[in-house]
Amino acid sequence: MSLLPRTAEEFSSADYWERFFRKRGEKAFEWYGDYNSLCGVLHKYIKPRDKVLVVGCGNSELSEQLYDVGYHQLTNIDISETVVSHMNQRNAERRPDLTFQQLDATQTGFESGSFQAALDKGTLDAMASEEDGALAGRMLGEVGRVLAVGGRYVCVTLAQEHIIKLAVEHFAQGWAVRIHCLRGQQKEESDSSFALPLFVLVCTKFRQAPPFAVLELCQGEDGAPTRLASVPELLSAVKERQAYNLMLHKLRGGTDASSTPSLTLCHAATGRPRYTLTVQDSLPSAKLPRSNFFAIFIVPQGRESDWLYGSAEGRTQLASSAKFRRLVIVAMHRDQEYEDMQAVQSELSPMVMELAPPGMPANQQVPFLSVGGDLGWREVIGRGVSALTGEYSVEDVRGEDGHLYRRLIFMNNSQLVQSESRLLSAATASAHKKKNKKKSKPSVAEAPALTGVKDRIVDRGFLCCTHHEVMVAGLAMLGMDAVNNKDHPVSVLLVGLGGGGLPQFVHDFVPCARVEVVELDPAVLEVAQTWFGFQTDERLNVTLADGLEHIKTLESEGGHSFDVIMFDVDSKDTTLGMSCPPPAFVETSLLKKVYSLLTPRGLFMLNLVCRDSALRKSVLERVQAVFPCVFSRGIEGEVNEVLLCCRSSGEGHKPHTIPQTLQQTARDLQKTLRASTQTAPCVPQIDITAMLSDLKVI
C-alpha cells in the first residue's frame, strides 16, 4: 500500500494531506530527514531564544525534539485540521508551550517582523506545484513579511529544479542566499530513503539590499561556502550535486559492468576540473580473489588518451587485468599541479571511498594502483584556437616505453589524440647524423632525458600510428620498379595533414616521391609546422582546401593523376558509427573520381574507423564496386583498418590470395627506405614485412 504521493499535484493538495494524515495516524512523517540528520545545520542558523514560525509542521517530531533541547518559542502552523488537533493533544501535558495552529501559510495574520526565523521542512516542495508556483510564491512573500531584519528562512527541500529556482529567484534581491547540500538518507527500509540528497536553503533578510547578489553553496552542514556569481550558476551547482548523489545511489545498489558512470572533481577554490573518475565494474562471471572488492587506478599524466585508459574497450581490459570487483580509474587534468602520488591519494581518498561497491567490509584496505609508481609527466607547450575545431593543446608527455611524445589534442574531444610524434633530444639527433655519415647500421633511438622544449625535436623516422605504417608499407604494392624510378617518381595525394608525420616520412625516405597534401584547417598546418617539424619544399606541398571539393576539381579539370591517393581524415560528427572518414568520402560518386585520378598502377588507401558493422559492410560494398582488388589490414587493439585498393587487379581478375611476390617486394622497399637514411635527418624505424603480414583479401 503506497503512502507517498503518486504525482506532484497530489503531493501539494490540501485534500491529499488530510487523507494522508488520517491514514498515517501516529507514525511521524520524517521522509525529509529527522532531527538527528538536521540538527547540525538548524542549530547553526536558529538560536533557542529566537521566535520561530514552523511552516507546514505536519505530524513531524522535529518541533517536539527542538522544544526538548531548549527551543520554547516555536509557533507551528499547518493547513490540516486533523494534524493540528492531533499534535495539540499529543503535546498538551508534556510540552504545554508548544502550540499548533490551523493557518494558511500564505496569509498567517501575524504581525510583520514578528519572527526571527521561519522553518520549513518540505512545505515549499508541496506548494510549488499548485497554481504554477503562484501559491508557493505567496507563501514565500508571507514568510518574508513576518521575518524581522536579520531573520532567516530555513527550508529543508529536495531542490527540484523548478522549486529551488522559484525560491532562489524570490530571495536573490535583498537577501543573502545560502544552500547546504546534506548527504542523502541511506536507510534502505526507511521512508527517508531517497536517491536525491537533502538541501537546506537559508535566506537571510537584509535591511538594505546589497549592491550585488549574495549566492553561496556549502557541502555538508559545516562546509566552507563557495560564492556563485549568478542564480543560474547556483542552480547548476545544485544540479551537479543531485546528479552525483543519483550516481552514488545506483553504485551502492550493485555492480554493473555495462555501465561506466564518470564524474569530474573540481578544485574547490577555482572551480576548474582537477580529476575525472570513471567507474568500471568487472563482469559477474569474472573469477576474482575474494578480498579484491575495490581499487583506485591513477592514470599517469598525459596518458589519459591512451587506448587502455581513454576507450571503453581499454578500460574494460584494464579492469579485467586488475581483478577487482570495482575499479575507479582516475585521470588528472592538464593545467593542474600535483605534488606526488601520496598527495594525490590523500586528496582523493575521502571522495573515492563513497564509490565503493555494496558489501565491502568497513575495514577493507583499498589499494591505489598505478604504472611505475609515479604520476607520469606532461608539459603543455602550445595552445591555440581553430576556427573549425575550437581550442587545442600541444603537449609533451612521457610514454609507457620511457620515450617522450608530442601530441595534438582538440579540447572538444580531449580523450582523442589527434596527432602524435616521438621526440628526440637535439644531442641524440646529432649523434644519429654522425652515425649515418659513417654508414653504420641504423639503431633504435634511445629514450631521451627530460630536456627543455627547445632541445626536443621530432623523430621524423618514427611513425606513432600503426595505420600510417601500413600505408607506407602499402607502397610495396606499386612494385619496386615504380618506387625506384627517379625519372617518374611516385606521386602521392594525401587528404588530411594532422601533425604531418605521414607525408614527411614519405618525402624523406621514398626516393624522389612527390607529395601533395590537402588540409581543410589552416590551424592544423600552423601546428604541424610550428610543433611537429613539418617542412614543405618543391616535393612536398600543402593545399588549404576542402578535400572533397579539391578531388572533384582535379577530376573535372583533367590532366591530373597520382600513383597513390590516401584518405586519413576524421569525422567531426560523433553521433555516427564511423569516425573516419566522414561519410561523404566513401560515397560511390567520389570513389569513382578517386579511381579516375589514379595512374594504371595506382593505389587508393583508406583509413577506416567504423564501429557500426552494418555501416562498415555498406562501405566495403561501395569500395569493392569501384575497385577490382581490395585488401584490408586490421590494427591490433584498435578499431582502425586500412583498405588498400588497387586500380588494376594485375591478373585481369579479382585475386583470392595475397600476391606471392609481395613479401619480397616488402623486403626490397625496406632496403630502399634505409638507403635514404644518408640524406634524411632521422632513421626510418618501420618493419614493412610485418605491416603487410596480416593482409586479407576482401
Summary of the structure (lengths in Angstrom):
residues: 698
radius of gyration: 34.3
end to end distance: 62.9
largest distance: 111.9
contacts: 2205
relative contact order: 0.06
helix: 35%
strand: 25%
